[in-house]
Amino acid sequence: MFSYFAHRKACLQKQEERRNRIQSLPDRYHEPPTSHDSLILSTSISDLVTKIKTKEWSPFEVILAYGRKALKAHEVTNCLTEVMIASAEDQATKSEGKGPLAGVPVSLKDSCAVAGYDSSIGYSAFGGSPAERDSPLVKLLKDAGAIPFVKTAVPITLMSFESANDVFGICKNPHKLTHSPGGSTGGESALLAFGGSRIGIGTDVAGSVRLPAHYAGVYAIRSSVGRFPKPGPRTSMPGQEGVPSICAPMARTLDDLETFWKAVVSMKPWEYDHSCHPIPWRDVPKPEAGKTKWGVMWDDGMVTPSPPCTRALMTIVQTLMKEGHEVVAFEPPSPAEGFEIGSQLIFADGGKTMMKPFRWFERNDLGAQNAYSWLKTPRFIKKIYAFIFRYLSRDSLTATIVGNLGEKTVEEQYALNARREAYKAKWFEAWKAQDIDYLLTVPNALPAVPHGGMKTSVASVGYSFLFNIIDYTAGVLPVTHVDAKLDSLPADFKPKNAIERGHYKLYDVNAMNGLPIGVQVVGRRLEEEKVLEGMKAISAAMTKNGIAYNLFEA
C-alpha cells in the first residue's frame, strides 16, 4: 500500500513539474506561430546552420519557433516528458553560433541523460533523480553547437511499440490520435511528424527508432553497435548485451538525417564515448543502375506483410527496376531461427531486470506484461502449451518460441551467444553468395497499431528485430499511406500461426486509412553511409517517377 501511494505521488509530481515548466515559460511561447516561425520550421538544418553562422537568424528566435511548435505538438499528442525550453533559451542566448550544428534544436528520447533533468523512462521510481552530468552524446551535441530543448515519451520497460506509462500518460500518433506513434521512441516520432523538431535522438534494441519512423512517417537509421555515442546510463535492462541496444538519430527529412549524421561523426564521437569505433565519415559510391543489386525479403515466414506494407515495398521495387536497377528475391537464413535466438537472449534474465523498478499497482505496457507473464510461467506448463501448438495446432513456430522462452542459466546463455554468432555467419555467407548490395523489406507487417494493440502483437517484431540480432545497419523511409480502397485483406487470408493471428486482430483498413507506410533499407554491419546513399537513391527515384510522400502538416 505504501508503494502504491509513493507511485501515485511520484506520478502527480512529475505531471505537475511538466505542467509548471510549460506554464512558467514567457508569454511569447504561448502566442500563435508567426510567418517567420513557419519559415524557420521549414528550413533544413544545413541552411539553418548557415543562417545562424552568418547572423541572419539568431539561435534565440530559432528556439522560440521550435518551442512554440513543440508545445503545440504536445498539446495534441502528449509527446513531451522533460520540457527543457527555459534552459535551451539560456543556451541559445549565450550561443556563439559555432560548430557543425550551430543553433540547431535537438529533441531527445527520455532515456538521454541531461544534467539537471530526470530520465524516468516511464517508471515512477526513477522520478526526482536528475542526472548529475550530460551523457557523452549530449556533451558532443552541445559542443557541436546544438541545443537540446525537450525530452520525449517512451513506454515503461522500453519494450513496446507503443509509448505509454503512468508517469506521463499515452503518447498519440498525430496522423490518427487513436493509434500509436510507435515505441519505444514514440515521443520522438510524434514530435518529428508534427513538425515540432527536425532532428531527434532515439535508441533501438528491436526496432525502437525504425518502427516509430514507419508508424509516423519520418526517417531513421539504426546504426551498428559502436558507431553512434551512447545517450546515457538509464535503461530498463542495464547489462543486457545479448542483443545490444544502440543509439540512433531520427529526422523529419532525409536531407536533415544526412546532415546530422555527418555532423556527429565530424565531432569524433570516439573522443567522447569509449565504446565508439574511431571511424570517420566515409564517401561511398552512389547506387547506379546496372551496377547495384537490390535483394528483397517479401516475407519473413512468420508474419505476412499486410496489403499496404506489401504495396509500399512493391512500389519501391518497381520504381528501382524502372530506373534500370537489378532487383532480385533474397533467400535469407531462417528469420524464425534468428527470432528464436534473439528473444531468448533479450529475456535471458526472465524479465526480472525490467520489472525490478515497478511499484505496486504501477501499470505495465500490455505487451510487455504478457511477455513477462509468460516468462515467469513454470517450465512444465510451457512444455504443455508447446506440445499443443506443435501437435494439435500444427504451429511449430509458436511451439518453439513459447517452449524455449524463459530465464537462462549462465551455461544456457553462453550456448545462445554461440548460436547467435553462428547465425550471423549464415547471414554473412548468404549475403555474399547472393551478391547483393542492399536488402529491402518492410519495417513491420502492419501500419501503426491502435492504443493497447501490443497486447496481442508483442511478438510480431521480426522484420526489425532481425537486424538487431545480426547487427546490420537498417534505415526506414516513408513511401505511402494506407488506402482503404486498395488495402483490404484478401477474402481467403488465414493466419498461419498464433503470432500472425494475434497481430492481424489489429488490422482494420478503415480505421488505419491514411496512416504512413515505410520501407526498410538494409546494409551490412557498419554501413551507415552506404544505407544512407541507398535511401537517397530510392527517394530520388520516387521523385523522378512522381511518387511523393507528403509529410504531416499540423
VMD Tcl script that draws the C-alpha trace (Angstrom):
set ca {
  {0.00 0.00 0.00}
  {2.85 2.40 0.85}
  {4.41 1.56 -2.52}
  {1.17 2.45 -4.29}
  {0.94 5.83 -2.55}
  {4.59 6.53 -3.42}
  {3.80 5.67 -7.03}
  {0.78 7.95 -7.21}
  {2.66 10.79 -5.54}
  {5.62 10.46 -7.90}
  {3.36 10.45 -10.97}
  {1.47 13.53 -9.83}
  {4.71 15.33 -9.01}
  {6.19 14.63 -12.46}
  {2.98 15.72 -14.20}
  {2.83 18.90 -12.13}
  {6.51 19.58 -12.80}
  {5.94 19.28 -16.55}
  {2.84 21.47 -16.39}
  {4.66 24.14 -14.34}
  {7.63 24.18 -16.73}
  {5.26 24.84 -19.62}
  {3.14 27.43 -17.81}
  {6.16 29.31 -16.43}
  {7.63 29.91 -19.88}
  {7.43 33.53 -21.06}
  {4.19 34.55 -22.79}
  {5.93 34.58 -26.17}
  {5.94 30.77 -26.16}
  {2.18 30.68 -25.78}
  {1.47 33.10 -28.64}
  {0.25 31.91 -32.06}
  {3.01 30.99 -34.52}
  {4.13 33.69 -36.91}
  {5.02 33.54 -40.61}
  {8.66 33.84 -39.54}
  {8.21 30.77 -37.34}
  {6.89 28.88 -40.35}
  {9.91 29.90 -42.39}
  {12.29 28.72 -39.67}
  {10.45 25.42 -39.22}
  {10.53 24.70 -42.96}
  {14.27 25.35 -43.26}
  {16.65 22.37 -43.47}
  {19.18 22.16 -40.67}
  {22.08 22.71 -43.10}
  {20.53 26.03 -44.21}
  {19.59 26.80 -40.61}
  {23.24 26.46 -39.53}
  {24.31 28.75 -42.38}
  {21.79 31.42 -41.42}
  {22.87 31.29 -37.79}
  {26.58 31.44 -38.61}
  {26.00 34.45 -40.91}
  {23.84 36.01 -38.15}
  {20.82 36.27 -40.45}
  {18.92 34.44 -37.72}
  {19.72 34.12 -34.04}
  {19.61 30.86 -32.04}
  {17.12 32.61 -29.76}
  {14.49 33.11 -32.47}
  {15.02 29.53 -33.70}
  {14.41 28.10 -30.23}
  {11.33 30.30 -29.90}
  {9.86 28.92 -33.15}
  {10.59 25.30 -32.25}
  {9.48 25.79 -28.66}
  {6.10 27.08 -29.78}
  {5.63 24.22 -32.23}
  {6.77 21.57 -29.76}
  {4.28 22.80 -27.17}
  {1.51 22.62 -29.76}
  {2.60 19.09 -30.69}
  {2.50 18.13 -27.02}
  {-0.97 19.62 -26.60}
  {-2.21 17.31 -29.38}
  {-0.13 14.15 -28.87}
  {1.22 14.23 -25.28}
  {4.74 13.66 -26.65}
  {6.92 15.59 -24.16}
  {8.34 14.44 -20.84}
  {11.07 16.84 -19.74}
  {10.46 20.38 -21.01}
  {13.91 21.97 -21.18}
  {12.95 25.05 -23.19}
  {13.93 27.54 -20.46}
  {17.48 26.19 -20.23}
  {17.60 25.85 -24.03}
  {16.72 29.53 -24.35}
  {19.52 30.36 -21.95}
  {21.94 28.28 -24.02}
  {20.69 29.96 -27.21}
  {21.24 33.41 -25.72}
  {24.85 32.52 -24.89}
  {25.48 30.70 -28.18}
  {28.40 31.90 -30.26}
  {26.96 30.36 -33.41}
  {29.83 27.92 -33.86}
  {30.04 24.22 -34.66}
  {28.56 21.97 -37.36}
  {25.15 22.09 -35.62}
  {25.23 25.73 -34.54}
  {21.87 26.68 -33.07}
  {20.04 23.53 -34.16}
  {17.32 22.47 -31.68}
  {17.52 18.72 -30.95}
  {14.88 16.63 -29.19}
  {15.94 13.64 -27.12}
  {14.36 10.38 -26.07}
  {13.60 10.40 -22.36}
  {16.43 7.95 -21.66}
  {19.08 10.50 -22.73}
  {20.94 11.94 -19.74}
  {20.87 15.74 -19.49}
  {22.33 17.38 -16.40}
  {19.59 18.64 -14.09}
  {16.77 16.62 -15.64}
  {15.21 13.23 -14.89}
  {15.33 10.19 -17.12}
  {12.38 8.38 -15.58}
  {11.73 6.24 -18.72}
  {8.18 5.77 -17.50}
  {8.98 4.32 -14.06}
  {7.72 6.41 -11.16}
  {10.63 5.17 -9.03}
  {13.09 6.98 -11.34}
  {11.42 10.37 -10.96}
  {13.06 13.02 -8.83}
  {16.61 11.85 -9.57}
  {18.03 14.25 -12.15}
  {21.24 13.40 -13.96}
  {24.36 14.90 -12.43}
  {26.07 15.33 -15.81}
  {25.38 15.17 -19.51}
  {25.82 11.86 -21.31}
  {28.66 11.61 -23.86}
  {26.14 12.14 -26.66}
  {24.59 15.26 -25.12}
  {28.03 16.71 -24.39}
  {29.02 16.13 -28.03}
  {25.82 17.77 -29.29}
  {26.35 20.85 -27.16}
  {29.99 21.11 -28.24}
  {28.76 20.91 -31.85}
  {26.52 23.92 -31.18}
  {23.23 22.02 -30.98}
  {20.64 22.94 -28.37}
  {18.70 20.10 -26.65}
  {15.29 21.58 -25.83}
  {12.85 18.76 -24.95}
  {12.80 15.09 -24.00}
  {10.12 12.78 -25.31}
  {7.77 9.95 -24.40}
  {8.57 6.25 -24.07}
  {6.76 3.14 -22.84}
  {7.53 1.81 -19.38}
  {10.12 -1.02 -19.77}
  {11.10 0.41 -23.21}
  {9.92 -2.94 -24.61}
  {6.93 -1.93 -26.70}
  {5.88 -0.37 -29.99}
  {3.58 1.91 -28.03}
  {4.59 4.79 -25.74}
  {2.51 4.92 -22.57}
  {3.11 4.87 -18.83}
  {1.51 6.03 -15.60}
  {4.01 8.84 -15.15}
  {3.18 10.81 -18.30}
  {0.21 9.08 -19.93}
  {-0.38 7.92 -23.50}
  {1.53 9.40 -26.44}
  {-0.53 9.60 -29.63}
  {0.15 9.46 -33.35}
  {-0.53 12.86 -34.97}
  {-1.82 11.13 -38.12}
  {-4.50 9.33 -36.07}
  {-4.83 10.06 -32.38}
  {-6.44 6.64 -31.87}
  {-3.19 4.92 -32.85}
  {0.33 4.59 -31.51}
  {3.26 6.69 -32.79}
  {5.44 3.65 -32.13}
  {7.88 2.76 -29.42}
  {10.00 2.83 -27.64}
  {10.97 6.14 -29.29}
  {7.35 7.11 -29.89}
  {7.51 10.60 -28.44}
  {10.22 11.46 -30.96}
  {8.27 10.19 -33.96}
  {5.16 12.09 -32.85}
  {7.09 15.33 -32.35}
  {9.00 14.98 -35.63}
  {5.89 14.14 -37.63}
  {4.06 17.12 -36.14}
  {6.94 19.42 -37.09}
  {7.97 20.32 -33.54}
  {11.51 19.11 -34.20}
  {13.60 18.29 -37.26}
  {16.15 16.05 -35.52}
  {15.60 13.65 -32.64}
  {17.64 11.02 -30.82}
  {16.35 7.54 -30.03}
  {17.55 4.07 -29.11}
  {16.86 0.76 -30.82}
  {17.04 -2.80 -29.46}
  {14.26 -4.40 -31.53}
  {13.17 -1.63 -33.88}
  {12.66 1.29 -31.49}
  {13.65 4.02 -33.95}
  {12.58 2.24 -37.15}
  {9.05 1.27 -36.08}
  {8.21 4.80 -34.88}
  {9.59 6.14 -38.19}
  {7.33 3.68 -40.04}
  {4.30 4.43 -37.84}
  {4.59 8.22 -38.04}
  {6.10 8.79 -41.49}
  {9.60 10.06 -40.68}
  {13.18 8.89 -41.34}
  {15.63 6.89 -39.23}
  {18.78 4.80 -39.48}
  {19.60 2.08 -36.99}
  {23.40 2.13 -36.73}
  {25.55 -0.85 -35.89}
  {26.91 -1.18 -32.37}
  {29.72 1.30 -31.69}
  {29.04 3.80 -34.47}
  {26.96 6.36 -32.54}
  {27.66 7.64 -28.99}
  {25.52 6.40 -26.14}
  {22.66 8.50 -24.76}
  {23.20 7.84 -21.06}
  {23.15 5.19 -18.38}
  {19.37 4.94 -17.90}
  {17.77 1.88 -19.45}
  {15.23 -0.72 -18.44}
  {17.69 -3.61 -18.76}
  {21.22 -2.48 -17.83}
  {23.78 -5.14 -18.68}
  {21.63 -6.81 -21.35}
  {24.20 -7.40 -24.10}
  {22.78 -10.49 -25.78}
  {21.15 -8.16 -28.31}
  {22.75 -4.77 -27.61}
  {20.76 -1.55 -27.77}
  {22.15 1.24 -29.92}
  {21.53 4.97 -30.12}
  {20.47 6.48 -33.46}
  {19.01 9.66 -34.96}
  {15.58 10.24 -36.47}
  {14.63 13.12 -38.76}
  {11.72 14.80 -40.46}
  {13.56 14.74 -43.80}
  {16.26 12.60 -45.38}
  {18.45 15.66 -46.03}
  {18.38 16.51 -42.33}
  {19.23 12.91 -41.40}
  {22.34 13.02 -43.59}
  {23.43 16.44 -42.34}
  {23.08 15.36 -38.73}
  {24.92 12.05 -39.17}
  {27.86 13.80 -40.84}
  {27.95 16.48 -38.15}
  {28.03 13.99 -35.29}
  {30.76 11.88 -36.89}
  {32.78 15.04 -37.69}
  {32.93 15.67 -33.92}
  {34.92 12.42 -33.45}
  {32.45 10.68 -31.12}
  {35.14 8.17 -30.11}
  {36.74 11.03 -28.16}
  {33.52 11.39 -26.13}
  {32.47 7.76 -25.74}
  {34.91 4.90 -25.17}
  {32.53 2.46 -26.88}
  {32.54 4.29 -30.25}
  {34.64 2.99 -33.12}
  {37.12 5.56 -34.50}
  {35.56 5.58 -37.96}
  {35.38 8.95 -39.77}
  {32.59 9.63 -42.26}
  {33.35 7.79 -45.49}
  {32.40 8.72 -49.03}
  {30.84 5.68 -50.68}
  {29.66 5.14 -54.27}
  {26.09 6.04 -55.05}
  {23.84 3.20 -56.23}
  {23.86 3.14 -60.02}
  {21.58 1.41 -62.48}
  {23.31 -1.60 -63.96}
  {25.82 -1.75 -61.12}
  {23.69 -2.05 -57.98}
  {21.87 -5.23 -56.96}
  {18.94 -4.94 -54.56}
  {17.63 -8.01 -52.73}
  {14.05 -8.17 -51.46}
  {12.73 -10.12 -48.48}
  {9.00 -10.16 -49.21}
  {8.00 -12.32 -46.23}
  {9.93 -13.48 -43.16}
  {7.89 -16.68 -42.96}
  {6.45 -15.71 -39.58}
  {4.02 -12.84 -40.22}
  {2.82 -11.96 -43.72}
  {3.06 -8.23 -44.51}
  {-0.31 -6.51 -44.76}
  {-1.52 -5.20 -48.14}
  {-0.35 -1.58 -47.65}
  {3.10 -2.68 -46.47}
  {3.47 -5.05 -49.43}
  {2.23 -2.31 -51.75}
  {4.84 0.13 -50.45}
  {7.60 -2.42 -50.93}
  {6.34 -3.28 -54.41}
  {6.24 0.41 -55.30}
  {9.94 0.78 -54.49}
  {10.88 -2.42 -56.30}
  {9.01 -1.39 -59.45}
  {10.47 2.13 -59.31}
  {14.05 0.86 -59.00}
  {13.53 -1.61 -61.85}
  {12.09 1.16 -64.00}
  {15.30 3.08 -63.37}
  {17.35 0.12 -64.58}
  {18.42 -1.35 -61.23}
  {18.68 -5.09 -60.74}
  {16.21 -6.32 -58.12}
  {16.05 -9.97 -57.03}
  {14.28 -12.05 -54.41}
  {16.62 -12.70 -51.49}
  {16.65 -16.05 -49.72}
  {17.59 -15.29 -46.11}
  {18.76 -17.65 -43.42}
  {15.68 -18.57 -41.41}
  {14.31 -15.37 -39.80}
  {12.40 -17.62 -37.40}
  {15.68 -19.08 -36.14}
  {17.05 -15.59 -35.57}
  {13.91 -14.55 -33.69}
  {14.03 -17.67 -31.54}
  {17.67 -16.96 -30.58}
  {17.22 -13.22 -30.06}
  {14.06 -13.47 -27.98}
  {15.75 -15.86 -25.59}
  {18.82 -13.63 -25.30}
  {16.96 -10.40 -24.66}
  {14.89 -12.05 -21.91}
  {17.63 -14.31 -20.55}
  {17.01 -12.93 -17.04}
  {13.36 -13.93 -17.23}
  {12.33 -10.27 -17.43}
  {13.39 -9.63 -13.84}
  {15.55 -6.58 -14.55}
  {12.90 -4.62 -16.46}
  {10.33 -5.42 -13.74}
  {12.53 -4.60 -10.74}
  {11.76 -0.82 -10.60}
  {7.98 -1.37 -10.65}
  {5.96 -0.24 -7.68}
  {2.75 -1.89 -6.52}
  {-0.19 -1.21 -8.88}
  {2.05 0.54 -11.43}
  {0.61 -0.34 -14.82}
  {2.78 -2.12 -17.34}
  {2.56 -1.95 -21.11}
  {0.09 -4.66 -22.12}
  {2.52 -6.34 -24.48}
  {5.40 -6.27 -22.02}
  {3.08 -7.58 -19.31}
  {2.02 -10.50 -21.48}
  {5.64 -11.29 -22.25}
  {6.59 -11.18 -18.57}
  {3.63 -13.33 -17.57}
  {4.82 -15.98 -19.97}
  {8.45 -15.66 -18.87}
  {7.54 -16.49 -15.28}
  {5.18 -19.34 -16.21}
  {6.51 -22.66 -14.87}
  {8.55 -24.59 -17.40}
  {6.31 -27.68 -17.36}
  {3.27 -25.56 -18.31}
  {5.25 -24.03 -21.19}
  {6.05 -27.54 -22.39}
  {2.36 -28.43 -22.34}
  {1.49 -25.36 -24.41}
  {4.36 -26.11 -26.78}
  {3.01 -29.64 -27.25}
  {-0.47 -28.28 -28.00}
  {0.84 -25.76 -30.54}
  {3.12 -28.28 -32.23}
  {0.92 -31.36 -32.45}
  {-2.68 -30.13 -32.18}
  {-2.47 -26.69 -33.83}
  {0.33 -27.72 -36.22}
  {2.11 -24.47 -35.32}
  {5.77 -25.40 -34.91}
  {6.97 -21.77 -34.94}
  {4.92 -20.73 -31.88}
  {5.66 -24.07 -30.20}
  {9.41 -23.49 -30.46}
  {9.24 -19.90 -29.22}
  {6.89 -20.46 -26.26}
  {8.67 -23.65 -25.28}
  {12.11 -22.04 -25.08}
  {11.36 -18.58 -23.68}
  {12.35 -18.13 -20.04}
  {15.16 -17.43 -17.60}
  {18.51 -18.92 -18.61}
  {21.45 -20.27 -16.69}
  {24.90 -18.87 -17.49}
  {25.67 -22.05 -19.40}
  {22.49 -21.71 -21.46}
  {23.25 -18.08 -22.24}
  {26.75 -18.98 -23.41}
  {25.20 -21.52 -25.78}
  {22.77 -18.91 -27.10}
  {25.63 -16.46 -27.67}
  {27.38 -19.13 -29.72}
  {24.21 -19.77 -31.73}
  {23.82 -16.04 -32.37}
  {27.35 -15.80 -33.77}
  {26.78 -18.86 -35.96}
  {23.55 -17.27 -37.21}
  {25.42 -14.07 -38.07}
  {27.86 -16.17 -40.09}
  {24.95 -17.65 -42.04}
  {23.80 -14.16 -42.99}
  {27.32 -13.16 -43.96}
  {27.58 -16.12 -46.31}
  {24.06 -15.73 -47.74}
  {24.64 -12.04 -48.50}
  {27.95 -12.84 -50.17}
  {26.61 -15.84 -52.11}
  {23.62 -13.91 -53.49}
  {25.88 -10.94 -54.20}
  {23.51 -8.15 -53.20}
  {24.38 -4.57 -52.30}
  {21.21 -3.76 -50.36}
  {18.26 -5.61 -48.87}
  {14.74 -4.20 -48.99}
  {11.91 -5.32 -46.72}
  {9.03 -3.98 -44.65}
  {9.70 -2.43 -41.21}
  {6.72 -4.33 -39.77}
  {3.82 -6.36 -41.09}
  {1.23 -3.71 -40.13}
  {0.86 0.06 -40.04}
  {0.60 1.79 -36.67}
  {-1.38 -0.24 -34.16}
  {-4.26 1.17 -32.08}
  {-3.57 2.03 -28.45}
  {-3.38 -1.17 -26.44}
  {-2.66 -3.21 -29.54}
  {0.60 -4.64 -28.26}
  {-1.46 -6.91 -26.01}
  {-1.91 -9.30 -28.94}
  {1.02 -8.32 -31.16}
  {4.02 -8.13 -28.83}
  {5.76 -10.98 -30.66}
  {5.35 -9.51 -34.14}
  {8.68 -7.69 -34.26}
  {10.59 -9.95 -36.62}
  {11.19 -7.59 -39.54}
  {13.00 -5.07 -37.35}
  {14.41 -7.25 -34.53}
  {16.20 -9.45 -37.07}
  {18.71 -6.72 -37.90}
  {19.44 -6.02 -34.23}
  {20.30 -9.68 -33.78}
  {22.80 -9.67 -36.67}
  {23.82 -6.02 -36.05}
  {23.19 -4.80 -39.59}
  {22.63 -1.15 -40.44}
  {18.99 -0.50 -41.35}
  {17.12 2.63 -42.33}
  {13.43 3.42 -42.78}
  {11.90 5.99 -45.11}
  {8.20 6.78 -45.66}
  {6.72 5.79 -49.01}
  {2.92 5.98 -48.96}
  {-0.21 5.84 -46.78}
  {-2.85 3.22 -46.09}
  {-5.63 3.42 -48.66}
  {-8.90 1.78 -47.61}
  {-9.86 1.30 -51.27}
  {-6.67 -0.60 -52.11}
  {-5.56 -2.36 -48.96}
  {-8.30 -4.74 -47.84}
  {-7.18 -8.21 -46.83}
  {-7.82 -10.95 -49.40}
  {-11.02 -12.84 -48.68}
  {-9.10 -16.10 -48.32}
  {-6.46 -14.76 -45.89}
  {-5.92 -17.11 -42.98}
  {-3.20 -16.65 -40.31}
  {-0.61 -19.40 -40.44}
  {0.41 -19.26 -36.76}
  {-0.57 -17.76 -33.40}
  {1.82 -14.81 -33.73}
  {0.32 -13.80 -37.07}
  {-3.19 -14.34 -35.72}
  {-2.57 -12.00 -32.78}
  {-1.08 -9.31 -35.00}
  {-3.86 -9.43 -37.57}
  {-6.53 -8.97 -34.91}
  {-5.46 -5.32 -35.13}
  {-5.70 -4.89 -38.89}
  {-8.64 -2.65 -39.73}
  {-8.13 -0.99 -43.10}
  {-10.82 1.63 -42.47}
  {-9.52 2.60 -39.03}
  {-5.96 2.68 -40.42}
  {-6.81 4.63 -43.56}
  {-4.28 7.45 -44.05}
  {-1.58 6.08 -41.74}
  {2.00 6.27 -43.08}
  {3.78 3.24 -44.53}
  {7.57 2.95 -44.74}
  {10.13 0.66 -46.33}
  {13.27 -0.67 -44.68}
  {16.65 -0.40 -46.43}
  {19.34 -2.70 -45.03}
  {23.10 -2.84 -45.40}
  {25.69 -4.92 -43.64}
  {27.42 -4.09 -40.37}
  {28.81 -0.55 -40.06}
  {27.50 0.50 -43.46}
  {25.66 3.62 -42.30}
  {27.00 5.78 -45.16}
  {26.02 3.16 -47.73}
  {22.50 2.73 -46.35}
  {22.03 6.49 -46.40}
  {23.06 6.56 -50.07}
  {20.60 3.75 -50.77}
  {17.81 5.70 -49.12}
  {18.75 8.78 -51.13}
  {18.70 6.76 -54.36}
  {15.22 5.47 -53.57}
  {13.99 8.94 -52.66}
  {15.39 10.37 -55.90}
  {13.78 7.58 -57.94}
  {10.44 8.21 -56.23}
  {10.63 11.92 -57.05}
  {11.64 11.26 -60.67}
  {8.67 8.95 -61.11}
  {6.16 11.27 -59.49}
  {5.82 9.29 -56.26}
  {5.53 11.86 -53.49}
  {5.27 11.21 -49.77}
  {3.53 14.18 -48.18}
  {4.73 15.00 -44.68}
  {2.13 15.56 -41.97}
  {1.04 19.19 -41.73}
  {-0.48 20.36 -38.46}
}
mol new
graphics top color blue
foreach p $ca { graphics top sphere $p radius 0.5 }
foreach p [lrange $ca 0 end-1] q [lrange $ca 1 end] { graphics top cylinder $p $q radius 0.2 }
display resetview
